[in-house]
Amino acid sequence: MTRERLIKSPPVGPGTRVTLIFSLALTNGELIDGTGDAAATFEVGDGSLLPGFEKAMFGMRAGGKEQFAIRAEQGFGEPNEENVHVMKKQGFSKNLELIEGLVVSFSNKDGSELPGVITKVFDETVKVDFNHPLAGKDLVFSVEIVQVEQISDEIVRG
């Protein structure tokens, strides 16, 4: 990418479509997610990326590469005790072996799926954690901006 290309590219921000290559890792280096060598495209604010990841890229231009430390509260948030529930074993399928660490899919009121992780098995009940598995974890977000397109005149209003 030439310097001229970097200057002519609009910066990442509201009203832009961004094509990028990224990886997401824990602070110990364990890779969690990423695009590999392929690029992905999203529109700022469309919900594809968490706001903390989008904001970290604001101002970057095509050809830019950065690595950002994303604190838990800017990533997947802190664990919330209200998302941990104790449920009766009889509510689960009899064919399901209830063990700690098992991810079980539940249906929300709207019909969408909600995964929960069994964290403790008791005689009559099971403790299920519905927090995101990355809640409470600081992350490292590495990104290369391939292309930035201005698609609207949206601006940030405070």
Beta strands, then each sheet from edge to edge (+ up, - down):
strand 1: 16-26
strand 2: 31-34
strand 3: 40-43
strand 4: 65-70
strand 5: 84-88
strand 6: 103-107
strand 7: 113-121
strand 8: 125-129
strand 9: 139-150
sheet 1: 2+ 1- 3+
sheet 2: 2+ 1- 9+ 4-
sheet 3: 5+ 8- 7+ 6-
end
